[in-house]
Amino acid sequence: MADESTASERIDDRIKEFGDWRGETLAAVRALIHEADPDIVEEWKWVKATSPGTAVWSHDGGICTGEVYKKAVKLTFFKGASLSDPAGLFNSSLEGKTRRAIDIGENDKIDATAFMDLIREAVALNARGK
């Protein structure tokens, strides 16, 4: 992957890298993120020798990251502990004071409406902090 690749191209490449449910899941949540906030910015951060980097979605600050693991696609919300989560989507990193995460396994279905509500609330929280 060339250094001049855009963040969106790197996320495309990451999705294609996994020709299974993980790539499909990352693509699906990415689409929901953009549907929830058409002004969201895609970034590619934290590239180092031991990691190819991480997908990050931002709007007036970080909203969430998207990472692919063997058994889950993990979406970590930077300010997740400050977000209401009436649908109970957060199921990981619950003990943290700031972040919260959603681990999506192979057979898990995400509540699209509740997920988009979380994205919109995170964007609104960042806007208030500007």
KADAGI-V440394 format. One line per field, one symbol per residue. psi: psi as a letter, one per 30 degrees, with the letter a starting at -180 (. if undefined). burial: I if it has 24 or more other ideal C-beta (glycine too) atoms within 12 Angstrom, else O. Layout:
BEGIN
psi=???
burial=???
END
This chain:
BEGIN
psi=kkfgkleeeeeeeeeeejhafeeeeeeeeeeeeeeejfgkkkljlhklefkflkkkkljhlkdlljkkleglkkjkkeheffkkiffhekglhfflfellljkjlegkkkjeeeeeeeeeeeeeeeeff.
burial=OOOOOOIOOIIOOIIOOIOOOIOOIIIIIIIIIOOIIOOIIIIIOOOOOOOOIIIIIIIOOIIIIIIIOOOIIIIIIIIIOOIOOOOOIIOIOOOOOOIIIIIIOOOOOIOOOOIIIIIIIIIOIIOOOO
END
